[in-house]
Amino acid sequence: MTVSPQDYEKIIEDNLKDELDWLVEEFDQLFKEKNRKYTQEDINIANRILDQIIDGIKTNNSEELLNLLAITLNRLETRFPEFFR
């Protein structure tokens, strides 16, 4: 099966959008029940997750994905401000 460069870019963008949805769900599962009583390990885990997602999107150079990343990070910062200090 041959995939055109445009189709490949679309697949990559769709996967990165799915990762942004996953990111919000993952933060909710990992940290929502802790009632803002996070350990240093929690903060380290959150930072590693954020770094990986951000690095994946930065390399894509899609303005749409960068905007979605900003929106997602703002949502997470509202819910979990301790991870953004």
Buried (B, 14 or more C-beta within 10 A) or exposed (E): EEEEEEEEEEEBBEEBBEBBEEBEEBBEEBBEEEEEEBEEEBBEBBEEBBEEBBEBBEEBEBEEBBEBBEEBBEBBEEEBEBBEE
